[in-house]
Amino acid sequence: MQKHKPLIEKLFAKNYQLIDGTDDVFELDLALWEYEVLSKEELINRSAYLKLVDGIETAHFKTCNLQNLEEVHKNSSFRTKVFFLDGKYSTGYATHSLFPYRGKFHPQLIRALLNILEIKSGNVVLDPMAGSATVSVEANLLGIDSISVDLSPFCGLMGRVKTFALDLDLKTLQSITNAPKELLENLKQEKVPDYFINNKDDKKRSYYETVLLAFLDSMGFASRTSSSIDKLFPRVLERYISTIKYFQEARQELGLKIGKSKILQGSVLNLPIEDNSVDVIITSPPYSFAIDYLKNDQPQLEYLGYDLESLREGMIGLQGHGVENKLEIYFDKMNIALKEMQRVSKKNAPIIIIIGTNNIQTNGVILETKVIELAERQNLKFELELIKPIKGLQNTMKNESILFFTNLK
Ligand SMILES: C[S@@+](CC[C@H](N)C(=O)[O-])C[C@H]1O[C@@H](n2cnc3c(N)ncnc32)[C@H](O)[C@@H]1O
């Protein structure tokens, strides 16, 4: 049942309907904002929260329905299946579900933010702490070019696969994956990473990276359950291929034009990006030291041959001893990160930072208050805060803040 029905009927014209599950106040806020700034045609082509626009189904609604999630998740665990079916319109569509990175954005929210900021094809979108590249995928789905930067090489792999899979040749993927047992044996002996080092065929490289991500996904799965990688890998690979297949079919049917992406391994503290070159930044830093991203991805990073300790040094939120010292280093790094965001973005560019406070862990320090203070010192004018409740983690973290700034230069 649609919550807030009388309110929705008052806000939107007849024959306009919201996508099922658009229940939170921040979502209504964003849906109304989209409705006000986008033309009718734009609403049909790119709205995140509308299902019907003057009686016509939106592209987002259609894409999600064409993804055939029941079929994609036929071999997934009950919990995973329910998770993705529940998140059909918010998180489980396109290539977002390929690797469920911890702390990932809700893609539907990113789509709405790009819409209300009126970001169009020809603009460049940046996420300088990109994780699994949710921002890039959403921008590319709207035909907009993007740059993702993350210090973790494993995030680089996720980002490359998720954006590449938006626009690949399905037949090549199917031919490379038609012998999963053989692939698994090679992967277990680390032969596929070898392929990347010795092989010059760049065209096939991205297809093999897709297989490698499926392998690393099963590896994580196997370490959390009693199932073996031999059993899990064929199933995960099949899920990857069917996810990509259904998205490709939807894309063809709807004629979606995919934007280009650059996925870079680098630090937000020293961005490999020119001054005044990006039109908008949407990002979320680590929420102080709530998640140790390196420990989380340790098996995958070690398999790929990276030294965790050398990566740890540059990571935001992973240094210091005791709460006070950890927070001091965290804010020092955030200050440099904000300075870099100010440098690379154009005058008047919007910058959105999404951050949640776990004030139990931080001894009551509110991260967003301090981030606003640091940003304003860098001439990033604070404009607005939207509150997004975090579902399922109510005990430790209640809300995330969506902070809007403008770069005054
Ligand atoms: C909250 S997560 C971002 C998740 C992302 N929004 C997504 O949708 O997947 C924060 C990210 O910041 C990255 N990070 C931490 N320190 C960094 C640094 N110095 N430079 C770039 N990225 C960094 C972490 O690797 C992690 O992926």
The ligand as a MOL file (V3000), in Angstrom:
LIG
                    3D

  0  0  0     0  0            999 V3000
M  V30 BEGIN CTAB
M  V30 COUNTS 27 29 0 0 0
M  V30 BEGIN ATOM
M  V30 1 C 31.1870 5.1010 2.0130 0
M  V30 2 S 32.2970 4.3470 0.8840 0 CHG=1
M  V30 3 C 31.7110 4.8600 -0.6610 0
M  V30 4 C 30.6810 3.9090 -1.2310 0
M  V30 5 C 30.1340 4.3980 -2.5610 0
M  V30 6 N 29.3100 5.5860 -2.3670 0
M  V30 7 C 29.3610 3.3400 -3.2960 0
M  V30 8 O 28.2160 3.5940 -3.7280 0
M  V30 9 O 29.8550 2.2120 -3.4460 0 CHG=-1
M  V30 10 C 33.7520 5.2880 1.1120 0
M  V30 11 C 34.8850 4.9450 0.1570 0
M  V30 12 O 35.9650 5.8620 0.4000 0
M  V30 13 C 37.1470 5.2020 -0.0240 0
M  V30 14 N 38.3240 5.9500 0.4720 0
M  V30 15 C 38.8370 6.0220 1.7240 0
M  V30 16 N 39.9270 6.8130 1.7530 0
M  V30 17 C 40.1000 7.2700 0.4790 0
M  V30 18 C 41.0520 8.1360 -0.1300 0
M  V30 19 N 42.0390 8.6830 0.5500 0
M  V30 20 N 40.8960 8.4080 -1.4490 0
M  V30 21 C 39.9030 7.8640 -2.1870 0
M  V30 22 N 38.9970 7.0110 -1.6540 0
M  V30 23 C 39.0870 6.7270 -0.3390 0
M  V30 24 C 36.9920 3.8060 0.5320 0
M  V30 25 O 37.8080 2.8860 -0.1590 0
M  V30 26 C 35.4850 3.5550 0.3020 0
M  V30 27 O 35.3100 2.8450 -0.8980 0
M  V30 END ATOM
M  V30 BEGIN BOND
M  V30 1 1 1 2
M  V30 2 1 2 3
M  V30 3 1 2 10
M  V30 4 1 3 4
M  V30 5 1 4 5
M  V30 6 1 5 6
M  V30 7 1 5 7
M  V30 8 2 7 8
M  V30 9 1 7 9
M  V30 10 1 10 11
M  V30 11 1 11 12
M  V30 12 1 11 26
M  V30 13 1 12 13
M  V30 14 1 13 14
M  V30 15 1 13 24
M  V30 16 1 14 15
M  V30 17 1 14 23
M  V30 18 2 15 16
M  V30 19 1 16 17
M  V30 20 1 17 18
M  V30 21 2 17 23
M  V30 22 1 18 19
M  V30 23 2 18 20
M  V30 24 1 20 21
M  V30 25 2 21 22
M  V30 26 1 22 23
M  V30 27 1 24 25
M  V30 28 1 24 26
M  V30 29 1 26 27
M  V30 END BOND
M  V30 END CTAB
M  END
